[in-house]
Amino acid sequence: MSKIFGDIEYQFDLLSWMLTQLSDQDYRKRGEHISSIGGHVRHLIEYIQILINSDLTQPIDYAARKRNIIIESDRAYAIAVLAELKSNIIKVDRPVTILEDEEIVHSSYLREILYMHEHIVHHCAIMRVELDTLIDFELDACFGFAKATLKHLESHVSV
């Protein structure tokens, strides 16, 4: 099994933990700097659903998302969907095609999983800006940081 599956499962766990700590009101409200936390979570989930639910033989079109508003308004539902995704993410690597602006791009399942991992980290970093404004809300130190950034920070910690 590729290490990237463990990495993305860890991101799912961080997201789920964050959702359990957040109030319903803070999850739904439009942020000072961004759309709602729920909107970002919905966006991430829908991208991953497109990939995981694809039969991988037809072009994958990430723009064809259904935009399920329940995900962005119901934390418990979002947590359940993340758990479902986590249990279905591991698949054998194989070539896939992506449809982007009517152009076919060749990729692989693992490459797309890597993209999903980076996409999650990117949105978590955006959400972190808003989450840091909440009183009495403490995030995991890794939330919203890329692995390379964490390694860099770790190597510069004085002992």
N, C-alpha and C positions, 0 to 999 in steps of 0.2 A: 504494500500500500504506500502510496506517495505521501510524503510529509505534508504536502499542501492540504490534504484532507483534514489532518489534525489541526493545522493552522486555521482553516476556515471554521471548523467545529469550535475552536477556542473563541473566535469572533462571535459566533452564534451564542456561546455561553456568556460572553461579556455583554452582548446586547440584551439577552434575556435577564441577566442580573440587573442591568441598568433599568430595564422596564419594571422589575419588581420593586425597585426603590423609588420610582417616580410616582407622583400622584396622577390621578386621571386628568385633573385640571391642567397640570403642567405638560402632560403628554399631548393634550389636544390643542392647547393655546398656541397661537402664532407667536413666535419668538420675537425678541427685540431685534435680532440680527438676521433671522432665518425664517423659513416656513416652520410649521410645527415639527416637534420631534416625531410625532406620529406620521407626518407626511414623509419624513426621511426614512423612517422604518418601513413604511408601505413601499416606497420606491425601491429600497434594497430587496425586500422580500419578493416583490414582483419580478425584478430582474432575475433573481435566482430561480424562482418558480418557472420562468420561461425556459431556462436551461435544463433544469432537472426534469420538468414534465415533457420535454421534447423527446421524440423517439430517436433523435440524433441522425436520422437519415434524410430529413428535409432541412432546408435552410432555416436557421434560427433568426427570428426577427424580434429583437429586444424592444422595438417601438410598438409592438402589438400587445402591449400590456393591457389588462382589463381595468386597472385602477380601482381596486376594491377598497372603498372608503371605510369599510368595517375595520380593516387593518389599522388605519390611521386614527380611529376613534376608540378602539377597544383593546386595551393593553393585554388583557388575558387572552384574547383571540390571537393577537400578534405573537405572544409567547408560545401558544399552541402551534401556530404555523411554523415558527422557528424550530420547534422540537421536531415537527414532521419533516422539515427540510433537512435537518441534521441527520435524521435516520435514513434519508434517501439520497444523500449527496454522493456517496461512494459508488462509482461506476468504473468500469474498465476504460482506459484511455482509448480513444479512437478518433479518426478524422471527423471534423464537423465543418459545416459551412455556415457563415453568418451573413444575413442579408442586411446591408447598411446602405440606405439611400439608393435602392435598386441595384446595388453592386454586390456581387458575391465575394466574400473574403474567406480564405481557407484557414482553418485553425484546428485545434484538437480539444477534446473534452478537458484535459488537464490544463491547457492554456487558458481556457475559458474559466475554469475554477480559480486559477491564479488571478485572472482579471476580476472575478467576483470578490476574491479576498481583498485585493487592492481597492476595489470600489467600496467595500464595507468600511475599510480603514479610513478612506477619504471622507465618507459621510459621517463616520463617528467623530472625526476631527472637527467637522463643521458643527455637529451637534454639541460637541464638548464646549465650544464657545458659548452656546446658550446655557448648557447645563451648569457651567461654572458660575453663572449669575444667580443660581438658585441657592437660597439659604439652607443650610443643613443638608446639603447634598454632596456627598463625596464620591468621586469616581475612582475606579480601579486605575492605578498608575499607568497601565498599558492602553487604556481606552483611547482610541483615536490616534495612536502612534504606530507608524510602520515598523516592521521588524528591524530594518536597517537603522532607523533613528534610535530605537531602543538599544541596539548593540553599540551605536556610537556613544550614546549617553552613558551606558554602562562602562565603556572603556575609558571615559574621562572622569569617573568618580574617584575622588582621592580617598585613599585608605589610611 
